[in-house]
Amino acid sequence: MGEGIGESLRERIQSLVSHRLEVARCFLEERGFKDALSVYREAGGSCLKHLMQWDAHGYEELAATARSAAVPLLDLYAVSNLTDVRDIASRDRHVGDEDEGCTAFMVPERSATPLILGQTWDLNRGDIEYVVGIHRLPDDAPETWSVTVAGTPTLIGMNEHGLWVGTTNIRVRGSRPGVGYLDIQHRALRERDFASAASIASKAPRAAAHTFWYADPSGGMQLECSASKVVSRPLEREPLVQTNHCLDPEHVETSVEPATPSSCERLEKATSLLADGAMDIDHMKQIMSDRSQGSLSINRLPEDDEPTTTNACMVGIPATRTFQACRGSADRGEWVTLAFDRGS
């Protein structure tokens, strides 16, 4: 699978590696690091060793992708887990009011509508060119669909059992050499149910802070994680929502930066829109299209002239194995259904 991905996306993978290495260089130089790329690669290499020991299958696939795409494995790994590796390399230094991340939500079953999830993926505005959907049909593991950037492991995805995995970025002090968040998601997507997936993320030697979202036809759970602590939030009667600032008090105290205006506005707006009763796919897309707060909105557009844009949107219904995605914003991207070949 890795060889096929690397061969079919070779030029885009090579371009992604160059693009994100430049992003990482600028990030570290802003924080006073002179030999920025050496520092970044050193941090990436320390995490790559953890992946090799923690998930041999994931390591093997990524190594094959790198070989086939003719890029250094270390560089592909480092740019795959960009936010984790740079947090380790920067030693959690804070500069300015960075506002990266995503808006994610999980809505319980309500009357005639089953459990449903939605997420925007917001990061560097140049990343939109590399967004892809990857369909994997392994011989000895579940069929999966992953939305990610070219050549990298799973960012958001669903498997043939209806298991959904998603994530948003948060920054909490204590980043350390460990397993990157895409590698955690890639490994979790090989499970059959949300509890097993959540256990993978909870027990992993995590490199840095993220929220992780897992759901299957029976229910769901969100984890707010630093490198060393896990806060579990099971899906109950009310929707779960999180953007890019911590909600756990201990995590708030150890955050690298304060909550940004955009993260606060997106959390408040998504929470209010999800309180309106039953949700279906069209309602979820409308929420992800919201522009009521201008440049602070859930839907983040290039004309806002901000470093971050909405690069992809996803919505899923585990009970029916429905997984839809678009590149770009929810109201401008072309939505496609990522269908499964195997029976349930």
C-alpha positions in Angstrom: 0.0 0.0 0.0 2.8 2.4 0.8 4.5 1.8 -2.5 1.2 2.4 -4.4 0.6 5.7 -2.5 4.2 6.9 -3.0 4.1 6.0 -6.7 0.7 7.6 -7.5 1.3 10.8 -5.5 5.1 11.1 -6.0 5.2 14.7 -7.2 2.6 15.9 -4.7 4.5 14.2 -1.9 7.8 15.8 -2.9 6.1 19.2 -3.1 4.5 18.7 0.3 7.8 17.8 1.9 9.4 21.0 0.5 6.4 23.1 1.5 6.1 21.9 5.0 9.8 22.0 5.7 9.7 25.7 4.8 6.8 26.2 7.2 8.7 24.4 10.0 11.8 26.5 9.3 9.9 29.7 9.6 8.1 28.6 12.7 11.4 27.7 14.5 13.3 30.8 13.3 10.5 33.0 14.7 11.4 31.4 18.0 15.1 32.1 17.8 16.4 28.8 16.4 19.3 29.5 14.0 19.8 26.0 12.5 16.1 25.5 12.3 15.8 22.5 10.0 18.5 20.5 11.8 16.7 21.1 15.0 13.4 20.0 13.3 14.9 16.9 11.8 16.4 15.9 15.1 13.0 16.1 16.8 11.4 14.2 13.9 14.1 11.4 14.1 13.5 11.0 17.8 9.8 10.4 17.2 10.4 8.1 14.2 12.3 5.7 16.4 9.2 5.5 18.7 7.0 4.7 15.7 9.3 1.9 14.6 8.9 0.2 18.0 5.2 1.1 18.6 3.6 0.3 15.3 5.8 -1.8 12.9 3.0 -2.0 10.3 2.5 1.8 10.2 6.3 2.3 10.0 6.7 -0.2 7.2 3.9 1.5 5.2 5.4 5.0 5.7 8.9 3.8 4.8 7.6 2.2 1.6 5.7 5.5 0.7 8.9 7.5 1.2 11.0 5.1 -1.0 8.4 5.0 -3.8 8.0 8.8 -3.7 11.8 9.3 -3.6 11.8 11.5 -0.5 13.8 10.9 2.8 11.8 8.9 5.3 12.8 11.2 8.1 11.5 14.3 6.2 8.2 12.6 5.3 7.7 11.5 8.9 8.5 15.0 10.2 6.2 16.8 7.9 3.4 14.2 8.4 3.3 15.0 12.1 4.2 18.7 11.6 2.6 20.2 14.7 3.9 17.5 17.1 7.5 17.6 15.7 7.7 21.4 15.7 6.3 21.6 19.3 9.1 19.3 20.4 11.7 21.1 18.4 10.5 24.6 19.7 10.5 23.3 23.3 6.9 24.7 23.5 8.0 28.3 23.0 5.2 30.7 22.3 5.3 33.6 19.9 2.4 35.8 18.9 -1.3 34.7 18.7 -1.2 31.6 16.4 -4.6 30.4 15.5 -4.4 27.0 13.8 -6.6 24.0 14.2 -10.0 22.7 13.5 -13.7 22.6 14.7 -15.0 19.1 15.6 -18.3 17.9 16.9 -20.1 14.7 17.7 -23.9 14.6 18.0 -25.8 11.7 19.8 -28.7 9.9 18.3 -31.8 12.0 18.3 -35.3 10.9 17.4 -35.0 9.8 13.7 -31.3 10.7 13.3 -28.4 8.5 14.2 -25.1 9.5 15.8 -23.3 11.9 13.5 -19.9 13.6 13.4 -18.5 16.6 11.6 -15.1 18.3 11.4 -13.3 21.0 9.6 -9.6 20.6 9.1 -7.9 24.0 9.3 -4.1 24.5 9.0 -1.6 26.2 6.8 -3.3 27.8 3.8 -0.9 26.2 1.3 -1.8 22.7 2.5 -5.1 22.6 0.6 -3.2 21.7 -2.6 -2.2 18.4 -1.0 -5.5 17.2 0.5 -6.3 13.7 -0.6 -8.6 10.8 0.2 -6.8 7.4 0.5 -8.7 4.1 0.2 -6.9 1.2 1.7 -7.9 -2.5 1.3 -5.4 -4.5 3.3 -5.6 -8.3 3.4 -5.5 -8.6 7.2 -7.1 -5.4 8.5 -10.2 -3.4 8.0 -10.9 -1.5 4.8 -10.4 2.2 5.5 -10.8 5.7 4.0 -8.5 8.4 5.2 -8.6 12.1 4.6 -5.0 13.5 4.9 -2.3 15.2 2.9 -0.4 13.4 0.2 1.8 10.6 1.5 1.0 10.9 5.2 -0.9 8.5 7.6 -4.5 9.0 8.6 -5.7 12.4 9.8 -9.5 11.8 9.8 -11.0 8.6 8.7 -13.6 5.8 8.9 -13.3 2.0 8.5 -15.6 -0.8 7.3 -16.9 -1.3 10.8 -18.2 2.3 10.9 -15.4 3.4 13.2 -14.7 7.2 12.9 -11.4 8.8 13.9 -10.9 12.6 14.1 -8.6 15.1 15.8 -8.1 18.8 16.6 -4.8 20.5 17.6 -4.2 22.0 21.1 -0.9 23.1 22.6 0.1 22.1 26.1 3.5 22.2 27.6 5.4 18.9 28.0 5.9 17.9 24.4 8.5 15.1 24.1 9.8 12.5 21.7 7.0 10.0 21.2 4.5 8.8 18.7 2.9 11.4 16.4 -0.8 12.0 16.3 -1.3 10.9 12.7 0.4 7.6 13.6 -2.0 7.2 16.5 -5.0 7.8 14.3 -3.6 5.4 11.6 -3.2 2.7 14.2 -6.6 3.3 15.9 -8.4 3.0 12.6 -7.4 -0.7 12.5 -9.7 -1.3 15.5 -13.4 -2.4 15.3 -15.0 -0.1 17.9 -14.5 3.3 19.5 -13.5 2.0 23.0 -10.6 0.0 21.5 -9.5 3.0 19.4 -9.7 5.3 22.4 -7.6 2.8 24.4 -4.9 2.9 21.6 -4.7 6.7 21.9 -4.8 6.7 25.7 -2.0 4.2 26.1 0.2 5.5 23.3 3.5 7.2 24.2 2.1 10.5 22.7 4.5 13.2 21.5 2.3 16.2 22.1 -1.2 17.5 22.8 -4.3 16.8 20.7 -7.9 16.0 21.0 -8.9 12.6 19.6 -12.5 11.7 18.5 -13.7 8.1 18.2 -17.2 6.8 17.4 -18.9 3.7 16.1 -22.6 2.8 15.6 -23.0 2.2 19.3 -21.5 5.5 20.7 -18.5 7.7 20.9 -15.9 9.4 23.0 -13.6 12.4 22.9 -10.2 12.5 24.5 -8.4 15.8 25.4 -4.8 14.7 25.7 -1.5 16.3 26.5 1.7 14.1 26.1 1.2 12.8 29.7 -2.5 13.2 30.6 -5.8 12.0 29.1 -9.2 13.5 29.8 -12.1 11.3 28.5 -15.5 12.7 27.6 -18.0 10.0 26.6 -20.9 11.0 24.3 -24.1 11.2 26.3 -27.2 13.3 25.8 -25.5 16.6 24.6 -23.2 17.1 21.6 -19.4 17.2 22.2 -17.7 20.2 20.6 -14.1 21.4 20.7 -11.9 23.7 18.7 -8.3 24.5 19.5 -8.1 25.5 23.2 -8.1 23.3 26.2 -11.3 22.7 28.3 -9.7 20.7 31.1 -8.5 23.1 33.9 -5.1 21.5 34.3 -4.5 21.6 30.6 -5.6 25.3 30.6 -3.0 26.1 33.2 -0.2 24.4 31.2 -1.3 25.6 27.8 1.5 27.1 25.6 -0.7 30.0 24.6 -4.1 31.5 25.7 -7.3 30.7 23.8 -7.4 32.7 20.6 -10.5 34.7 19.7 -11.2 32.5 16.7 -11.1 29.3 18.8 -13.4 30.8 21.4 -15.9 32.1 18.8 -15.9 28.8 16.8 -16.6 26.8 20.0 -19.4 29.1 21.1 -21.0 29.2 17.6 -20.8 25.5 16.9 -22.3 24.7 20.4 -25.2 27.0 19.8 -25.9 25.7 16.2 -25.8 22.1 17.5 -28.5 22.8 20.1 -31.2 23.1 17.6 -32.4 19.5 17.7 -31.9 16.6 15.3 -28.9 16.8 12.9 -28.4 15.3 9.5 -25.7 15.6 6.9 -27.1 18.8 5.4 -27.3 20.5 8.8 -23.7 19.5 9.5 -22.5 21.0 6.3 -24.4 24.2 7.0 -22.7 24.5 10.4 -19.3 24.0 8.7 -20.2 26.7 6.2 -21.0 29.3 8.9 -19.5 32.8 8.3 -21.4 34.7 10.9 -18.3 35.8 12.8 -16.3 36.9 9.8 -12.6 35.9 9.9 -13.3 34.3 13.3 -15.9 31.9 11.9 -16.0 28.1 11.7 -15.5 28.5 7.9 -12.1 30.0 7.4 -11.5 31.4 3.9 -8.4 32.5 1.9 -9.7 36.1 1.6 -9.5 36.4 5.4 -5.8 36.9 4.8 -4.9 34.7 7.7 -2.2 32.0 7.8 -4.9 29.4 8.5 -7.7 28.3 6.1 -10.2 25.5 6.1 -8.5 22.9 3.9 -11.0 20.1 4.2 -14.4 19.1 5.7 -15.7 15.7 6.7 -19.0 14.4 8.0 -19.8 10.8 9.0 -22.6 8.5 10.2 -21.1 5.3 11.6 -24.3 3.4 11.7 -24.6 3.5 7.9 -20.9 3.7 7.1 -21.5 7.1 5.5 -18.4 9.1 5.0 -18.4 12.3 3.0 -15.6 14.8 2.5 -14.6 17.8 0.4 -11.3 19.6 -0.2 -11.6 23.2 0.9 -14.5 24.9 2.7 -17.9 23.2 3.1 -19.7 25.7 0.9 -17.0 25.8 -1.9 -15.5 22.4 -2.0 -16.9 19.5 -4.1 -18.4 17.0 -1.7 -17.7 13.3 -2.5 -18.9 10.1 -0.9 -16.1 7.8 0.1 -17.8 4.4 -0.3 -16.7 1.1 1.1 -16.3 -2.0 -1.1 -16.6 -4.7 1.5 -19.8 -5.7 3.2 -20.4 -4.8 6.8 
